[in-house]
Amino acid sequence: MFGLKQITCAILAVAILIPIASFAQTVDEKEQQLRNELAQVEKEIAEQQAILNTKKGETASIERDIAILTARIKEATLTIKAKNLTISQLGKDITTKTTEIADLDRRLDRGRQSLEVLVRRTYQYDQFSLPEVLLSSANLSEFFKSADQYNQVRDALEVAYTELQSVREKTDTAKQTLTDRQNREMDAKKVIEAEQRNIQKSEADKKVLLSISKSQEGAYQKIINERNKRAAQIRAALFALRDSEGIPFGDALKYANEASLRTGVRPALILAILTQESDLGKNVGACLITNLSNGDGIGKKSGVAYEQVMKAPRDTSPFASITSRLGLDWKMTPISCPPGTKWTSSRGYGGAMGPSQFIPSTWELFKARIGSAAGVSADQADPWNPEHAFIATALYMGDLGAKSGSYTSEWNAACKYYSGSACKYGRKPANVPYGDQVMQKAQNIQENMIDLL
């Protein structure tokens, strides 16, 4: 049996879990100065934006375009300054939160050890039957003393478990707060990078305009003509779509703009997702279903047999319905291939349809919203119709959080679009390269195509 000294030690072990003083961050003079400076910079940004809007409304001229570029450069410079101030504030917050998490993790470890001690001692008490306890006791008072000790251990066990749960919840909250601040820091850094590129481009354009004198209006008109020619080329260029015919970029941008108005997801990101899916389509190829009962299929071009291309009946049944109501032959309608020909539980399925690469069961969940946005009935929503595919991609990305417009929200939405899971800091699972590539494509489309139109 256990003595009171042992029980007391076990109960004292629980005290390790008692929360320590919270990490309350003092707002010192330097932080207040940073806040004041940030507010002033944001005011100056608004003033430059007002100037920019005014100049854009004026008749085209060299002077007007120079003024616009000057305002853009000033606005970009101020934005960089504002984001650097934000990063300075976040840096201190991140350091503090990291320290707090480390302390909470140590408390969790100590708490688990204390809980293990109490569980073992409770288990040992439970091994004794009532007759054994009575026979081992010299007298009745000794029995009640032992029973009291047993109750103390049980009470201590309950307290330890409650405290451990509390610390775990605090740890989870602290880690989520840290992730949020890391996201904000990354968002700020990405804005700085974009504004630095804008400054470089605006400075180059401004240098060209400054080299043109008033007597060289013909040269200025030549620049305008070149811009219009480049814009026409961009609009006419084919925008590749997976498992569908390519469409002019001008049409693609129109669909993306319309989808953006309905969902809040920016056009460049919608175009980037569809571009990424088309690139994957080139690498992976397309499959055809040959058996609806088990989902088996073949490579469309190679004829190679694939086991369980599509999950049956979860996706094969809606796939048959979708193709039937659209007047398509399911045997001849391309869908994505899985990553290997032989089925394994870790391989997963293919079976995604059209440019947006929705699996049939997911398309059925979205078809009413897609049809409503496209102005058709739910059953007329077509995964292989480019306009409908743009709407589907935008709706799904919006549901995944991309409508907020920050870099990390779009990045995580892209990772979820690919695999269902958000991107992970400091890790490189399969979805992170996908998210990185989508964001790079979105940048290229925005800066080298959309901004030129």
C-alpha positions in Angstrom: 0.0 0.0 0.0 1.0 3.6 -0.5 1.8 6.0 2.3 0.6 9.6 2.6 4.0 10.9 1.6 3.8 9.1 -1.7 0.2 10.3 -2.3 1.2 13.9 -1.5 4.1 13.7 -4.0 1.7 12.4 -6.7 -0.7 15.3 -6.0 2.1 17.8 -6.0 3.1 16.6 -9.4 -0.2 18.0 -10.7 0.8 21.4 -9.6 3.3 21.5 -12.4 0.3 22.0 -14.7 -1.0 25.2 -13.0 -1.0 27.9 -15.6 1.8 30.4 -15.3 1.4 34.1 -15.9 0.2 34.8 -19.5 2.5 36.5 -22.0 1.0 39.9 -22.0 2.8 42.2 -24.4 3.4 45.7 -23.2 2.8 48.4 -25.7 5.9 50.5 -25.3 6.7 53.8 -26.9 8.5 52.3 -29.8 5.4 50.2 -30.7 3.2 53.2 -30.5 5.6 55.2 -32.7 5.4 52.4 -35.3 1.6 52.5 -35.2 1.5 56.3 -35.6 4.0 56.1 -38.5 2.0 53.3 -40.2 -1.2 55.4 -39.9 0.6 58.4 -41.6 2.0 56.2 -44.4 -1.5 54.7 -45.1 -2.9 58.3 -45.3 -0.2 59.2 -47.8 -1.0 56.1 -49.9 -4.7 57.2 -50.0 -3.6 60.6 -51.2 -1.5 59.1 -54.0 -4.3 56.9 -55.0 -6.6 59.9 -55.4 -4.0 61.6 -57.6 -3.7 58.5 -59.7 -7.5 58.2 -60.2 -7.6 61.9 -61.2 -4.9 61.6 -63.8 -6.4 58.4 -65.3 -9.5 60.5 -66.2 -7.5 63.0 -68.2 -6.9 62.9 -71.9 -4.0 60.8 -73.0 -0.7 62.7 -73.2 2.9 62.4 -72.3 2.5 64.6 -69.3 -0.5 62.7 -68.1 1.3 59.3 -68.4 4.4 60.6 -66.7 2.2 61.9 -63.8 0.5 58.6 -63.6 3.8 56.7 -63.4 5.2 59.2 -60.8 2.1 58.6 -58.7 2.3 54.8 -59.0 6.0 54.9 -58.0 5.2 57.0 -55.0 2.3 54.9 -54.0 4.4 51.7 -54.4 7.2 53.2 -52.3 4.8 54.1 -49.5 3.2 50.7 -49.6 6.6 49.0 -49.2 7.2 51.3 -46.2 3.9 50.5 -44.7 4.4 46.7 -45.1 7.9 46.9 -43.6 6.4 48.6 -40.5 3.8 45.8 -40.3 6.6 43.2 -40.5 8.5 45.0 -37.7 5.4 44.7 -35.4 4.8 41.1 -36.4 8.4 40.1 -35.9 8.2 40.9 -32.2 4.8 39.2 -31.9 6.1 36.0 -33.6 9.1 35.8 -31.3 6.9 36.2 -28.2 4.4 33.6 -29.4 7.2 31.1 -30.2 8.5 31.5 -26.7 5.0 31.0 -25.3 4.5 27.8 -27.3 7.8 26.4 -26.2 6.8 26.9 -22.6 3.4 25.4 -23.1 5.0 22.3 -24.8 7.3 21.8 -21.8 4.3 22.1 -19.5 2.4 19.5 -21.6 5.4 17.1 -21.3 5.5 17.5 -17.5 1.8 17.2 -17.3 1.8 13.9 -19.3 4.5 12.5 -17.0 2.4 13.4 -13.9 -0.7 11.9 -15.4 1.2 8.7 -16.1 2.4 8.5 -12.5 -1.2 8.9 -11.2 -2.6 6.4 -13.7 -0.1 3.8 -12.6 -0.8 4.3 -8.9 -4.6 4.2 -9.5 -4.1 1.0 -11.5 -2.1 -0.5 -8.6 -4.8 0.3 -6.1 -7.4 -1.3 -8.3 -5.5 -4.5 -8.3 -6.4 -5.1 -4.6 -9.8 -6.7 -3.8 -11.8 -5.7 -0.8 -10.9 -8.9 1.1 -7.2 -8.4 0.4 -7.4 -4.9 1.7 -9.2 -6.0 4.9 -6.8 -8.8 5.5 -3.7 -6.6 4.9 -5.0 -4.0 7.4 -3.9 -4.3 11.0 -7.2 -2.8 12.1 -10.3 -1.1 10.7 -8.9 2.4 11.0 -6.0 1.3 8.8 -8.5 0.2 6.1 -10.3 3.5 6.1 -6.9 5.3 6.0 -6.0 3.2 2.9 -9.4 3.9 1.3 -8.9 7.7 1.9 -5.5 7.5 0.2 -7.1 5.8 -2.8 -9.7 8.5 -3.1 -7.0 11.1 -2.9 -5.2 9.5 -5.9 -8.5 9.3 -7.9 -9.2 13.0 -7.1 -5.6 14.0 -8.1 -6.0 12.0 -11.4 -9.2 13.9 -12.3 -7.5 17.3 -11.6 -4.4 16.3 -13.6 -6.5 15.3 -16.6 -8.5 18.5 -16.5 -5.4 20.7 -16.3 -3.8 18.8 -19.1 -6.8 19.4 -21.3 -6.6 23.1 -20.5 -2.9 23.4 -21.3 -3.4 21.4 -24.6 -6.2 23.9 -25.6 -4.0 26.8 -24.8 -1.2 25.3 -26.8 -3.4 24.7 -29.9 -4.7 28.3 -29.6 -1.2 29.7 -29.4 0.0 27.6 -32.4 -3.0 28.9 -34.5 -2.2 32.4 -33.5 1.4 31.9 -34.6 0.3 30.5 -37.9 -2.0 33.5 -38.5 0.9 35.9 -37.8 3.2 34.0 -40.0 0.6 34.3 -42.7 0.3 38.0 -42.2 4.1 38.4 -42.4 4.3 36.4 -45.6 1.4 38.4 -47.1 3.3 41.6 -46.3 6.5 40.3 -47.8 4.7 39.3 -51.0 3.2 42.7 -51.3 6.6 44.3 -51.0 8.0 42.0 -53.7 5.1 42.9 -56.1 5.5 46.6 -55.4 9.2 46.4 -56.0 8.5 44.9 -59.4 6.0 47.6 -60.1 8.5 50.3 -59.3 11.1 48.8 -61.6 8.6 48.6 -64.5 7.2 52.1 -63.8 10.7 53.6 -63.6 11.6 52.0 -67.0 8.4 53.3 -68.6 8.9 56.8 -67.1 12.4 56.9 -68.5 11.2 56.2 -72.0 8.5 58.9 -71.8 10.9 61.5 -70.4 13.2 60.9 -73.4 10.4 62.0 -75.7 10.2 65.8 -76.2 7.0 67.8 -77.1 8.2 67.8 -80.8 8.2 64.0 -80.8 4.5 63.4 -80.5 4.9 60.8 -83.3 7.2 58.8 -81.2 4.7 58.8 -78.4 2.0 57.7 -80.7 4.3 54.9 -81.8 4.6 53.7 -78.2 0.8 53.8 -77.9 0.4 51.8 -81.1 2.9 49.2 -79.8 1.0 48.9 -76.6 -2.3 48.4 -78.5 -0.6 45.8 -80.8 0.7 43.9 -77.8 -2.7 44.0 -76.1 -4.3 42.6 -79.3 -1.8 39.8 -79.4 -2.5 38.9 -75.8 -6.2 38.8 -76.3 -5.9 36.6 -79.4 -3.4 34.1 -77.9 -4.9 30.7 -77.1 -5.5 29.9 -73.5 -5.0 26.2 -73.1 -7.7 24.2 -71.2 -7.4 20.6 -70.0 -9.6 18.1 -71.9 -11.2 20.9 -73.9 -10.3 23.1 -76.9 -8.2 26.2 -76.2 -9.9 29.6 -76.2 -8.6 33.1 -77.0 -7.1 34.7 -73.9 -9.5 37.6 -74.3 -12.4 35.2 -73.8 -10.7 33.5 -70.9 -10.2 36.8 -69.2 -13.8 37.8 -69.8 -14.9 34.5 -68.2 -12.5 35.0 -65.3 -13.7 38.6 -64.7 -17.3 37.5 -64.7 -16.5 34.6 -62.3 -14.6 37.0 -60.1 -17.5 39.4 -59.8 -19.7 36.5 -58.6 -17.2 35.0 -56.2 -14.7 37.6 -55.1 -11.7 35.4 -56.3 -9.3 37.5 -58.4 -9.2 36.7 -62.2 -5.5 36.0 -62.3 -5.8 33.3 -59.7 -8.7 31.6 -61.5 -6.7 31.7 -64.7 -3.6 30.3 -62.9 -5.5 27.3 -61.5 -6.9 26.4 -64.9 -3.4 26.9 -66.4 -1.9 24.6 -63.8 -4.5 22.0 -64.4 -3.8 22.2 -68.2 -0.1 21.7 -67.5 -0.8 18.7 -65.4 -3.0 17.4 -68.2 -0.1 17.5 -70.6 2.1 15.6 -68.2 -0.4 13.0 -67.1 -2.6 12.5 -70.1 -6.3 11.5 -70.1 -8.2 8.3 -69.4 -11.5 6.8 -70.5 -13.8 4.7 -68.4 -14.5 1.2 -69.6 -16.5 -0.2 -66.7 -18.9 1.7 -64.6 -19.4 -1.0 -62.1 -15.8 -1.0 -60.9 -14.4 2.2 -62.4 -11.7 0.5 -64.5 -10.4 2.4 -67.6 -7.7 2.8 -70.2 -5.4 5.5 -71.3 -7.1 7.6 -74.1 -4.0 7.5 -76.4 -2.0 4.7 -75.0 -4.7 2.1 -74.5 -3.0 1.0 -71.3 -5.3 -0.5 -68.7 -5.9 1.3 -65.4 -7.5 -0.3 -62.4 -10.2 1.8 -60.7 -9.6 5.1 -62.6 -12.8 6.4 -60.9 -14.2 5.4 -57.5 -17.3 3.3 -58.0 -20.1 3.9 -57.4 -19.4 7.3 -55.7 -18.2 8.9 -59.0 -19.1 6.4 -61.7 -22.8 6.8 -61.1 -22.9 10.6 -61.2 -20.5 10.5 -64.2 -23.0 8.4 -66.1 -25.8 10.8 -65.2 -23.7 13.9 -66.2 -22.7 12.6 -69.6 -26.2 11.3 -70.3 -28.0 14.6 -69.7 -25.3 16.4 -71.8 -25.7 14.0 -74.7 -22.2 12.6 -74.3 -21.0 9.0 -74.5 -19.4 8.1 -71.2 -17.1 5.6 -72.9 -15.6 8.3 -75.1 -15.5 11.2 -72.6 -12.0 11.9 -71.2 -11.3 12.1 -67.5 -8.0 12.4 -65.6 -5.8 9.3 -65.0 -4.7 8.1 -61.6 -0.9 8.3 -60.9 -0.4 4.5 -61.5 -2.1 1.7 -63.4 -2.4 -0.7 -60.5 -4.8 0.1 -57.6 -3.4 0.6 -54.1 -5.0 2.3 -51.2 -2.3 4.9 -51.2 -2.5 5.6 -54.9 -6.0 7.1 -55.0 -8.2 7.7 -58.0 -8.3 9.9 -61.1 -11.7 10.6 -62.7 -11.7 14.4 -62.6 -13.5 16.1 -65.5 -12.8 19.0 -67.8 -10.7 22.2 -67.3 -11.7 22.6 -63.6 -10.9 19.0 -62.8 -13.9 18.3 -60.5 -14.7 14.7 -59.7 -18.3 13.8 -60.7 -19.6 13.6 -57.1 -18.2 17.1 -56.3 -19.6 18.5 -59.6 -23.1 17.4 -58.6 -22.7 19.3 -55.3 -21.8 22.5 -57.2 -24.0 22.1 -60.3 -26.9 24.3 -59.0 -24.6 27.2 -58.1 -22.7 26.8 -61.3 -25.9 26.8 -63.4 -27.3 29.7 -61.5 -24.1 31.8 -62.1 -24.0 30.7 -65.8 -27.7 31.4 -66.4 -28.6 27.8 -67.1 -30.3 25.0 -65.2 -28.3 22.8 -62.8 -28.6 19.9 -65.2 -27.2 22.0 -68.0 -24.0 22.8 -66.1 -21.2 21.4 -68.2 -17.8 20.4 -66.8 -16.3 20.7 -70.3 -17.8 24.1 -71.1 -15.0 26.7 -70.6 -17.4 29.4 -69.1 -18.9 26.9 -66.7 -15.4 25.5 -65.8 -14.3 29.1 -64.9 -17.3 29.6 -62.6 -16.8 26.2 -61.0 -13.1 26.9 -60.2 -13.9 30.3 -58.8 -16.8 29.0 -56.6 -14.6 26.3 -55.2 -11.6 28.5 -54.6 -13.9 31.0 -52.9 -15.2 28.3 -50.6 -11.6 27.4 -49.8 -10.8 30.9 -48.6 -9.3 32.6 -51.7 -11.8 35.4 -51.8 -9.9 37.4 -49.1 -7.2 38.1 -51.7 -4.1 37.8 -49.4 -1.2 35.7 -50.7 -1.4 33.0 -48.0 -5.2 32.6 -48.3 -4.8 32.1 -52.1 -1.8 29.9 -51.6 -3.6 27.7 -49.1 -6.7 27.6 -51.3 -4.6 26.3 -54.2 -3.1 23.6 -52.0 -6.6 22.6 -50.9 -7.9 22.6 -54.5 -5.2 20.0 -55.3 -5.3 17.8 -52.2 -7.9 19.0 -49.7 -5.2 20.1 -47.3 -3.6 23.6 -46.6 0.0 24.2 -47.4 2.4 23.6 -44.5 5.2 26.0 -43.4 8.6 24.4 -43.4 7.4 21.2 -45.1 7.2 20.1 -48.7 4.3 17.7 -49.1 3.0 17.1 -52.6 0.5 19.9 -52.5 3.0 22.7 -51.6 4.8 22.7 -55.1 1.3 22.9 -56.6 0.4 25.9 -54.5 3.8 27.6 -55.3 3.4 27.0 -59.0 -0.1 28.4 -59.0 1.0 31.6 -57.3 3.9 32.0 -59.7 1.5 31.6 -62.6 -0.9 34.1 -61.1 1.9 36.6 -60.8 3.0 36.1 -64.4 -0.6 36.3 -65.7 -1.3 39.5 -63.7 1.9 41.4 -64.5 2.6 40.2 -68.1 -0.9 39.8 -69.5 -3.7 41.4 -67.5 -1.9 44.6 -66.6 -0.9 45.1 -70.2 -4.5 45.0 -71.4 
